Amino acid sequence: MLEVTQRVEALAGEKRLQAEREQNQKQLVAATSQTLTERQAAAANLVQQLDQAKEAATQADSTLKH
């Protein structure tokens, strides 16, 4: 009977570990997605800043030529 009880406890422990692993995996996926989204936003911001700098340089060049 003790062996059955130990086996049931072991199975319950395995189930808890599996649930914990699944939760950790979900958290990792969420964190990775958030990081990717943040990087995409930062990249878009840099592109916008470069476009603005290019426009300012074009206007300055045009002003100097006139």
Contacts in CASP RR format, 6 or more apart in sequence:
PFRMAT RR
TARGET T0000
AUTHOR 0000-0000-0000
METHOD contacts of the structure
MODEL  1
MLEVTQRVEALAGEKRLQAEREQNQKQLVAATSQTLTERQAAAANLVQQL
DQAKEAATQADSTLKH
END
